[in-house]
């Protein structure tokens, strides 16, 4: 599952949830993605606040628990990110490119990007996922 921040041509912002990037491309090309405010189907992906790149995108199915509360799910997710991803801060694009081109070891990283950096990463074929992480009380 991938979540994109989307904006319509009237400036309304909303989230879109898609199976993968290809699903976004296909649905947007067929004008199936519409603004919930004005129903415009002229939409585009816009940057969000955090980006994450992982070497292993699948979590173990053994840990899936259908009875877990939404709050607990977010807490477990937050703990997983904190434990398994190196925070590279505003150097995310630079480090992601080095990993992509083999100049640094492959590893999970998290950090922030500018809209231009995200565009550059996409143009160079760097795979990453943007996720807004809520602040969690300890």
Phi, psi and omega per residue, in radians:
X1 nan 2.380 3.093
X2 -2.253 2.435 -3.116
X3 -2.012 2.177 3.097
X4 -1.966 2.513 2.915
X5 -1.463 2.241 -3.034
X6 -2.168 2.578 3.104
X7 -2.347 2.403 3.096
X8 -1.556 2.991 -3.119
X9 -1.188 -0.166 3.059
X10 -1.678 0.071 3.062
X11 1.556 0.069 3.114
X12 -1.374 2.305 3.124
X13 -1.844 2.492 3.124
X14 -2.750 2.934 3.114
X15 -1.672 2.516 3.004
X16 -2.164 2.290 -3.129
X17 -1.898 2.221 -3.060
X18 -2.360 2.670 3.118
X19 -1.029 -0.755 3.134
X20 -2.858 -3.125 -3.102
X21 -1.086 -0.656 -3.133
X22 -1.085 -0.660 3.101
X23 -1.091 -0.729 3.080
X24 -1.035 -0.854 -3.089
X25 -1.034 -0.834 -3.105
X26 -1.149 -0.806 -3.114
X27 -1.160 -0.688 3.135
X28 -1.200 -0.688 3.118
X29 -1.092 -0.594 3.136
X30 -1.536 0.103 3.128
X31 1.020 0.670 3.117
X32 -1.589 -0.249 3.114
X33 -1.609 2.027 -3.073
X34 -2.196 2.583 3.095
X35 -1.146 2.284 3.128
X36 -1.266 -0.240 -3.127
X37 -1.581 -0.902 -3.029
X38 -2.021 -0.042 3.110
X39 1.198 0.279 3.083
X40 -1.216 2.379 3.084
X41 -1.776 0.150 3.056
X42 -1.604 1.532 -3.016
X43 -2.202 2.774 3.093
X44 -2.547 2.750 3.084
X45 -1.330 2.400 3.075
X46 -2.121 2.719 -3.113
X47 -1.110 2.581 2.990
X48 -2.015 -3.040 -2.912
X49 -1.445 -0.355 -3.071
X50 -2.473 2.616 3.125
X51 -2.257 2.546 -3.124
X52 -2.361 2.392 3.076
X53 -2.223 2.178 -3.105
X54 -2.119 2.573 3.106
X55 -1.399 -0.378 3.129
X56 -2.322 1.807 -3.008
X57 -1.462 -0.106 -3.110
X58 -1.837 2.253 3.048
X59 -1.595 2.678 -3.116
X60 -1.064 2.315 3.102
X61 -1.197 -0.342 -3.123
X62 -1.100 -0.454 -3.062
X63 -1.596 -0.040 3.135
X64 -1.257 2.275 -3.136
X65 -2.321 1.927 -3.085
X66 -1.158 -0.286 -3.093
X67 -1.631 0.071 -3.093
X68 -1.322 2.435 -3.114
X69 -1.289 2.755 3.089
X70 -1.022 -0.718 3.116
X71 -1.063 -0.784 -3.134
X72 -1.162 -0.662 3.105
X73 -1.045 -0.791 3.108
X74 -1.121 -0.683 3.126
X75 -1.122 -0.778 3.125
X76 -1.118 -0.745 3.122
X77 -1.071 -0.821 3.128
X78 -1.035 -0.778 3.133
X79 -1.114 -0.686 3.118
X80 -1.082 -0.809 3.129
X81 -1.080 -0.818 -3.126
X82 -1.072 -0.668 -3.072
X83 -1.401 -0.557 -2.943
X84 -1.953 -0.001 -3.108
X85 -2.204 2.327 3.083
X86 -1.419 2.244 3.128
X87 -1.454 1.959 3.130
X88 -1.821 0.138 3.062
X89 0.999 -2.355 -3.098
X90 -1.400 0.111 3.077
X91 -1.662 0.256 -3.071
X92 -0.942 -0.881 -3.084
X93 -1.076 -0.770 -3.131
X94 -1.075 -0.843 -3.120
X95 -1.191 -0.716 3.136
X96 -1.054 -0.704 3.097
X97 -1.139 -0.722 3.116
X98 -1.091 -0.727 3.092
X99 -1.140 -0.785 -3.121
X100 -1.005 -0.719 -3.101
X101 -1.622 0.118 3.053
X102 1.398 0.224 3.117
X103 -1.422 -0.296 3.061
X104 -2.346 2.749 -3.133
X105 -1.103 2.561 3.114
X106 -1.248 2.235 -3.138
X107 -2.818 2.897 3.085
X108 -1.370 2.294 3.081
X109 -2.317 2.747 3.034
X110 -2.431 2.712 3.134
X111 2.982 -2.865 -3.107
X112 -2.101 2.742 3.129
X113 -2.413 2.800 2.984
X114 -1.595 2.853 3.079
X115 -0.991 -0.685 3.136
X116 -1.144 -0.713 3.118
X117 -1.104 -0.698 3.108
X118 -1.099 -0.733 3.100
X119 -1.078 -0.794 3.127
X120 -1.061 -0.769 3.135
X121 -1.068 -0.774 3.134
X122 -1.094 -0.761 -3.134
X123 -1.103 -0.529 -3.135
X124 -1.600 0.062 3.047
X125 1.399 0.367 3.121
X126 -1.424 2.200 -3.132
X127 -1.542 2.222 3.077
X128 -2.658 2.825 3.127
X129 -2.182 2.330 3.084
X130 -1.689 2.242 -3.136
X131 -2.384 2.286 3.013
X132 -1.468 2.056 -3.127
X133 -1.685 2.158 3.106
X134 -1.261 2.659 3.036
X135 -1.301 2.269 -3.101
X136 -1.905 2.378 2.995
X137 -1.323 2.440 -3.100
X138 -1.236 nan nan
